Amino acid sequence: MATSSSEETGKGEGVVGMAVYIRKAFDAIDIITSDNEVECLWVRIKGKANKADILLGVCYHPPDQEEEVDNLFYKQLENVPGSPALVLVGDFNLPDICWELNTAEKRQSREFLECIEDNLLQLVSEPTRGRAMLDLLFTNRDELVGDVVVGGHLGPSDHEIVEFSIFGEIRRSINKTFILDFRRADFDLFRRLIQRVP
C-alpha cells in the first residue's frame, strides 16, 4: 500500500509532501478525512486477532500555516477514529520548541505543545535539519515505538531521516491463492462431457 500527498510550494522550493509505504504483507487501510487543508495522511494497520489496531499519521506542517488550519489539525487529532495505539510522525516546522523543557517562544508553538502534552510523547531527541528539530515522532504509548535513529538523507532533502520501529502484533494480509489439483480430477467424466459438445 502506498499513500502520498504533495503540492507545489510556489516559493521556489519545489514540491513538498509525504508518503506512507506499507509492506503488502500487512493488513492496512487508508482513513479518509474531510479536512483537505490539513496535510496529514492516516492509515490504520490492523492488529492481530483481539489486539489493538495501530493508527499511523504522517503530517506536514508548513512553516507559515494559518492558525485556523492548526485548529483543524488539533480537531482531527481529537476526532481521528479512536485507537489505543497511535504513532504520529512528520515535518512540523516548529523550531522554537524546546523539547527538553516543553517550552516555546511563539504562541503557535505553545498551542501545539498544549494540544499534545496530555496525550502524546515526543521521541526525537536530536536535530533533523541543521540545528533545528523539525521532524518529530509522537506516540501515545511508551512501549509502542523504539529504536529511534536520526541520520542520513533521502534524495536531495536537507532533512535527516528519522527511522523507528513500531512494536505490536500486526495482522498480516492473507493472499488466498487457489491451486487446482488436476491429479484428483475425474478425467473420464471430463472426456465424456467433451464428447457431448457439438
C-alpha positions as CSV (number, residue, x, y, z in Angstrom):
1,M,0.0,0.0,0.0
2,A,1.4,3.4,-0.9
3,T,-0.4,6.6,0.1
4,S,1.0,10.0,-0.8
5,S,0.3,13.7,-0.8
6,S,2.3,16.5,-2.3
7,E,2.0,20.1,-3.5
8,E,3.9,22.8,-5.3
9,T,5.0,25.4,-2.7
10,G,5.1,28.3,-5.1
11,K,8.1,29.7,-3.2
12,G,10.9,28.4,-5.4
13,E,11.3,25.4,-3.0
14,G,9.8,22.8,-5.4
15,V,7.4,20.1,-4.2
16,V,6.9,19.2,-0.6
17,G,4.9,16.2,0.5
18,M,4.8,13.0,2.4
19,A,4.3,9.3,1.7
20,V,3.4,6.2,3.6
21,Y,4.7,2.9,2.3
22,I,3.4,-0.2,4.0
23,R,4.6,-3.7,3.1
24,K,1.9,-5.6,1.2
25,A,2.1,-8.4,3.8
26,F,0.5,-6.1,6.4
27,D,-3.2,-5.5,6.5
28,A,-3.8,-1.7,6.4
29,I,-6.5,0.7,5.3
30,D,-6.4,4.4,4.4
31,I,-8.5,6.7,6.6
32,I,-10.1,9.5,4.7
33,T,-10.6,12.8,6.5
34,S,-12.7,15.7,5.4
35,D,-10.1,18.4,6.2
36,N,-8.3,18.9,3.0
37,E,-6.3,21.8,4.3
38,V,-4.6,19.7,6.9
39,E,-1.7,17.9,5.3
40,C,-1.9,14.6,7.1
41,L,-2.2,11.0,5.9
42,W,-3.8,8.5,8.3
43,V,-3.5,4.7,7.9
44,R,-4.9,2.0,10.2
45,I,-2.7,-1.0,10.5
46,K,-4.8,-3.9,11.6
47,G,-3.8,-5.7,14.8
48,K,-3.7,-9.5,15.2
49,A,-6.9,-11.1,16.4
50,N,-8.1,-9.3,19.5
51,K,-5.0,-7.0,19.6
52,A,-5.5,-3.3,19.0
53,D,-5.0,-1.7,15.6
54,I,-2.2,0.8,15.2
55,L,-3.1,4.2,13.9
56,L,-0.3,5.8,11.9
57,G,-0.4,9.5,10.9
58,V,2.1,11.3,8.7
59,C,1.9,15.1,8.7
60,Y,3.5,18.1,7.1
61,H,3.0,21.4,8.9
62,P,4.2,24.3,6.6
63,P,6.2,27.0,8.4
64,D,3.6,29.6,7.7
65,Q,0.5,27.6,8.3
66,E,-2.6,29.6,9.3
67,E,-3.9,29.3,12.8
68,E,-7.3,28.1,11.6
69,V,-5.6,25.1,9.8
70,D,-3.7,24.4,13.1
71,N,-7.1,24.3,14.8
72,L,-8.4,21.9,12.2
73,F,-5.4,19.7,12.8
74,Y,-6.0,19.7,16.6
75,K,-9.6,18.8,16.0
76,Q,-8.5,16.0,13.6
77,L,-6.3,14.6,16.3
78,E,-9.2,14.6,18.7
79,N,-11.6,13.1,16.1
80,V,-9.4,10.6,14.4
81,P,-11.0,7.2,14.8
82,G,-10.0,6.0,18.3
83,S,-7.1,3.8,18.7
84,P,-5.3,2.8,21.9
85,A,-2.1,2.7,19.7
86,L,-1.2,5.9,17.9
87,V,2.0,6.9,16.1
88,L,2.3,10.4,14.6
89,V,5.3,11.4,12.5
90,G,6.2,14.3,10.3
91,D,7.8,17.6,9.5
92,F,6.1,20.0,11.9
93,N,8.3,23.1,11.3
94,L,8.2,24.3,14.9
95,P,11.9,25.1,15.6
96,D,11.3,27.3,18.6
97,I,10.1,24.4,20.8
98,C,12.5,23.2,23.5
99,W,11.5,19.6,23.9
100,E,13.6,19.1,27.0
101,L,11.6,21.7,28.9
102,N,8.4,21.6,26.8
103,T,8.5,25.3,26.2
104,A,8.2,27.5,23.2
105,E,8.7,31.2,22.2
106,K,5.8,31.6,19.7
107,R,2.2,31.3,20.5
108,Q,1.5,28.9,17.6
109,S,4.2,26.5,19.1
110,R,2.8,26.8,22.6
111,E,-0.7,25.9,21.3
112,F,0.8,22.8,19.6
113,L,2.5,21.8,22.9
114,E,-0.8,22.2,24.8
115,C,-2.5,20.0,22.2
116,I,-0.1,17.1,22.5
117,E,1.2,17.4,26.1
118,D,-1.5,15.3,27.8
119,N,-1.7,12.5,25.3
120,L,1.5,12.2,23.3
121,L,5.1,11.5,24.0
122,Q,7.7,13.1,21.6
123,L,10.6,10.7,20.8
124,V,13.1,12.5,18.6
125,S,15.9,13.9,20.7
126,E,18.4,15.4,18.1
127,P,18.2,17.9,15.3
128,T,16.7,16.8,12.0
129,R,17.6,19.8,9.8
130,G,20.7,21.9,10.6
131,R,20.4,22.6,14.3
132,A,16.6,22.5,14.4
133,M,14.4,19.6,15.5
134,L,11.7,19.9,12.8
135,D,10.8,16.3,12.2
136,L,9.1,14.8,15.1
137,L,7.8,11.4,16.2
138,F,4.9,11.0,18.7
139,T,3.2,8.1,20.3
140,N,0.5,7.7,23.0
141,R,2.2,4.5,24.5
142,D,5.7,4.2,25.8
143,E,6.3,0.7,24.6
144,L,4.8,1.1,21.1
145,V,7.8,2.8,19.4
146,G,11.5,2.3,19.8
147,D,14.9,2.1,18.0
148,V,14.7,5.7,17.0
149,V,17.6,6.7,14.9
150,V,18.2,10.1,13.2
151,G,20.7,10.3,10.4
152,G,21.3,10.2,6.7
153,H,19.4,11.8,3.8
154,L,16.9,10.6,1.3
155,G,17.5,12.1,-2.1
156,P,18.1,15.8,-2.2
157,S,16.3,16.5,1.1
158,D,18.1,18.7,3.6
159,H,16.3,16.9,6.5
160,E,17.8,13.9,8.3
161,I,15.9,10.6,8.1
162,V,14.1,9.5,11.2
163,E,13.9,5.7,11.4
164,F,12.0,3.9,14.1
165,S,10.3,0.6,14.9
166,I,6.7,0.1,15.8
167,F,6.3,-2.8,18.2
168,G,2.9,-4.6,18.1
169,E,1.2,-7.7,16.9
170,I,0.3,-6.8,13.3
171,R,-2.2,-8.8,11.2
172,R,-0.6,-9.9,8.0
173,S,-2.6,-10.0,4.8
174,I,-3.6,-13.4,3.7
175,N,-3.2,-13.9,0.0
176,K,-5.6,-16.6,-1.0
177,T,-4.2,-18.4,-4.0
178,F,-6.4,-21.2,-5.3
179,I,-4.4,-24.0,-6.9
180,L,-6.3,-26.6,-8.9
181,D,-5.1,-30.2,-8.2
182,F,-5.5,-31.9,-11.5
183,R,-4.2,-35.2,-10.1
184,R,-7.5,-35.6,-8.3
185,A,-9.7,-34.8,-11.4
186,D,-12.1,-37.2,-12.9
187,F,-10.7,-37.3,-16.4
188,D,-13.1,-40.0,-17.6
189,L,-16.0,-37.7,-16.8
190,F,-14.2,-34.8,-18.4
191,R,-13.7,-36.8,-21.6
192,R,-17.4,-37.9,-21.7
193,L,-18.5,-34.2,-21.2
194,I,-16.2,-33.1,-24.0
195,Q,-17.5,-35.7,-26.4
196,R,-21.1,-34.3,-25.9
197,V,-20.1,-30.9,-27.1
198,P,-21.5,-30.4,-30.7
